[in-house]
């Protein structure tokens, strides 16, 4: 978890239309050593606040899904991601469809509002490091919504994704599987196309890591295990 030293402080912004929630998160984040750079009731206000601070991004935006301004979940998540910030969803646990939508739009994870504040701070730490937040609520949201489909990968595609998402460069993936680098690239392109088809795009290597964890191809990175579906 980040400490108070200037070079180590992670930056956090909070978007929630309930003032009491914002105040509680702000206090907890500051106690944990984070710099809270903005706290707003909606995403447009967040973007304006970052602009006023001459700050293009922050490390983590803790985003409520139940904003009362009529904005869509996808719109909010993508607007925040466009700044270069990671999104941690702070949601009522029974909003499965909205959680699924946020994850499909690129949120890094979800933490229920009923969670202890220590769990919320731990989730922020995970996302701030750039790791996948593979918690029970994420897995439950995926399992509960059949529209959040697992891409149907062939065996070789599965192998390429497993090795590439584990961190190997594509050339080493090709060498380990005994195939040409161009063939490995074709498999990777097919994998990305299949995830787009099921509404779970994975344009970057980090996104592919998330998809591999979600689909049980790789274990979770935070010690809680991956989705076991195979």
N, C-alpha and C positions, 0 to 999 in steps of 0.2 A: 504494500500500500504506500502511496506517495507520502513523503515526509514534508516538513515545512520548508526545506531548503528551496531557494528560488529556482534552481535548475531542475528540481525534481517534482515541482508542484504540477499536478494534472489539473486541467481546467474543466469545469462543469457548468452547464446551463440547465435550468429547470423550466419546463413548460407545463403548467397546470392551472385550470381556471378556478381552483379553490385556494384562497390565500393561506389558509391554515396548513395545507399540504406543502405549499411552497416554503413557508417559514420553517416547518419542521425539517424538510429536506435540506434547506440552506444551512440550518444550524448543525445538522448531523454531518454534512459534507465538510463544513469548515472545521468541525471538531476532528474529522478524520485527516485533515491536512490538505484538502482540495481548495482550489481557488474558484469560488462561484462567481462567474463573470456576468451572468444575466439570469433573471427569473421573471417570466412573463406569463400572461394568461392565454396566449395563442402564438402560433408560429410566425405570422407576419410581424408581431411585436418583437419576437426574438430576433428575426432577421434585422429589424430596424435597430435594435439594441446593439447587436454585433457591429453593425455599420457605424453607429455612433462611437463605439469604442475603437474604431479602425481595426477591427479584428474579423478576419474572414471566417474563422472556425474556432471551435473549442474541442477538447478531447471527447467529451461525452455530453449528449443532450438527453436528459431524463424526460421522456415525453408521455404525457397522459393521453390515453385514447379517447376519453370521454369529454373532449372539449365542446363547449356549448356554442361555438361560432358557426356551426353548419359545415365546417370543413371536413373533407374525407380523410380517412386514415392514410390511404396511399399518398394523397396530396401532401399531407403533413410530413410523413416519413421522407418522401423524396425531396421535399423542399429543404429539410434539414441535411440530408445526405449531400445535397448539391453544394453545401458550404464546406464539405470535407469533414464534417463532424460525424461521429458514430452515434447511433440512436439506441438507447435503452428504453424499452417500453415499460411504463409503470401503470399497471392495469388492474381492474377488477377481474378476478380469476375466471368468472363465468362468461366473459365476453369472448368466447372462443372464435367466432367468425372474425371479429375485429383483430384479435391477436394473430390469427392466421394471415389476414390481409397485411398486417404490419410486417410480419416475417417475410412474406412474399415480396414486399416492397423493399426489403433490405435491412430491416432492423437487426441489430446484433444480438438481441435477446429480449426476454420478458421477465419481469419480476412483479408478482402480485402486490397490490396495495396492502393486503393483509399480512405481508411478510414482516418479520422483525426488522427494525432499522439496520441492525448489524448485517442482515442478509442483503438489504438494498445497497449498503456501502460496499459489501464484498462483490456484488454484481457490478457496481460502477468500477471497482478496481480491475475486474476481469476485462470489461469492455475497454477501459482506458489502456490496458496493455495490448489491445488488439486481438485478444483471444476470443474464442467462441464461448458464449454463455449457453451451455447445453444443460439446462436445468429441467426439473420435472414438469414445470408449467409449460415450457416450450414443447416438450415431447407430448404432453397431454393435448395441447392445442392441435398439434399435427395429427395425432391419432384420432381425435374426435371429429375431424373435418375430412371427409373422404375426397373433397375437391383438392386438398393439398396432396396431390398424388406423387408417388415415388416414380422417378424416371425409370423406364424399363431399359436397363443397360444390358448389353451382351456381355459375355464372360470376358472378352478381351477389353472391352470398354471399362468394365468393372476393374480389371487389373491396372489399366492405365490410370484411371482416376485414383485408385488406392495409392499407387506409387507417387503420382504427381502431387496429389493433395497432401501426402506425407512429407513433402518438401524436396523431392528429387527434381533436378532440372530435367526437361523433356528429353535431352540427349541421353542422360543416364537411364531414364525410364525405357527408352527404346533399346538401349544396350542390354539392360537387365531382362527384357522380354524377348530379345533376339529379333527385333524388327527394325526396319529403317526409320530414321528420324522423321521422314516425310509421312510414313505410315502412322507413326505415333501422333503426329500433328493432325492427321485426318481423324483418328479416333477421338482426340481431344475436341475437335470441331464438332463431331457427331454428339459427344457428351453434352457440350454446351447447347447444341440445337435441341436435344431431347429435354433438357431442363427448361428451355424457353417454352417448349410445347406444353408443359404441364404448369406453366405460370410461375416458375421458380428460376428466373435467369441467374446465370453465374458468369458474369463477364470477366472477373478477376480470379486470381489463384486463391485469394482469401475466400471469395464466394464459393469456389469449388470445394474448399475445405469445409465450409459450413454445410454444403449439400451432402458431402460424404459423411459428416457426423450425423446429420438429420436422418440419412438413409441407412445408418448402421454399417457403412463401409469402413469407417474409422471410429475409434472410441472418442468420447468427449474429452475435452482438454482440461476440465475443471474438477476432475475426480468423481463426477457423479455418473459417468457412463454415458454411452450414446444410445440413440434409439435402436432397439434390438431387432427391428423388422428386417428381414432378409428376403 
